[in-house]
Amino acid sequence: MADAVAATDPATHARAAGLDPARLPRHVALIMDGNGRWAKKRGWERFLGHRHGADTLRTITSECVHLGIARLTVYAFSSENWQRPAREVAYLMDLLAEFLRSEVPRMQENGVRLEAIGQLHRLPAHVRDALSDALRMTAANTGTVLTLALSYGGRDELVDACRAIAAQAARGEIDPAAIDAGSLRAALYTAHDVDVVIRTAGESRVSNFLPWQAAYAEFITCQPLWPDFTVADFLRCLVEYQGRERRFGLVAPG
């Protein structure tokens, strides 16, 4: 995030941006795509794109605070990303630890609460330590919840949930016949449904991101590579979201 967000009324801020405050998404999910391509276009190494992408995340998180958006979940590192070159992965882990340690004061000033989902045990020890500290220090904040999806894969999440439920059944804590959608939801890394998924860099894939939570989310793709993604781009995505008719499988009225 940039510096502390000025005290403004979210509804006023939304209207000034051309948005209906009553129809803002409660939960925005972001697939931050294009860091490597952004760096390559400039003749730089890929990892420099990730550093500039971290700056974009600060800016967009601040805008979510301005708008009063309850939750922002970002695809920061997928389970598939472990297969990238070892040097790039090591840089990403160091950048993540740096981000976590440097951003806590700004999160505190802006009332942002940090959460994390994924197979967090796979993260290096220094990243787990930085994450644990950031989670603890922001736990009492009551503003926007910024969730980092780290070492995350949607299929992994569903498999882990099934394993947890199977273990409960094996211990006699749950009747298999009683397992329903609510049981699975409770076993997920996060149970919060997503209203809109935004993906940058012109790509239209969901890439194994929040398959359960985003089952009825609107999907919006935009052209800028993530480091070039601006507040204006973000607001245009929200305007497009508000122009969608969300029916959740029902027939449109009239």
Phi, psi and omega in degrees: 000153174285200183293176186307136181285130179297149181288103178230154177284123183303321181296318178297317179298317180296315180297322178296335179270004179082022183248152174273113183302331183284348185240021175290146175294143174280330186225114177254134174244137184237128169259107189272084189259144170111007180300313182296317180295323179300315180291318182298322178300334181261005181075020182258167173287151186304323188296336178292332175295323179295322179296316178293327176297327177297324177297319178297320179298320177302315183295315183289325176297318178299321179294322176298322176297313178306317185278348183076025177290130189290318186222138173230117179246128185237140179277090187273325181200116183273163177297331177288336181295343176298341182276357178290167179308140186304323181295319179292318179298316180299319178296317180298320179294318178294320178295321179297313179299319178297315180301314182298318183285324184279334187272346183304314179302320179291321176300319179296315180297324184264002178072020182279132173258131180267138171227165179215143178227153179129187178274076189294338180295342181279347180288148177300157185302319183291332176285317178300321179295314180296320179295315180301318179296315182294320178298316182294316185288336181256004188300330184270356181290147188241010180268213180305136175264116176263115180252124176265121174272109188237131186050043188255139169216133182299320179292322176301318180299316181293320178296315179298322178295317179296320178297319180296318179292320179298321178295320177299317180294321180295329179275359180077017182274346180213140177278123180308325180292342182267357181291129180219189181300325179295324178296316180293317180303317182294338182266357180286164175300321177215140183259006187276119178293147180261139177270321183213136173251125179248129177237133180268179175069018173073009181271152184237022179266149175275339172053044171065032184250115173050054184297325179282310186292332183258020184303326179242020179285150168284141179247125181233127176248143179225159191282324185302141169293152189307315181297340178267356184290124185249172174301320179300319177297316180299315180296322177297322177297320179291324175298317178297318178302316182290344176274353179278150173259112183265116186249345178053041177087356181271165178281138179297140179297147178081000000 
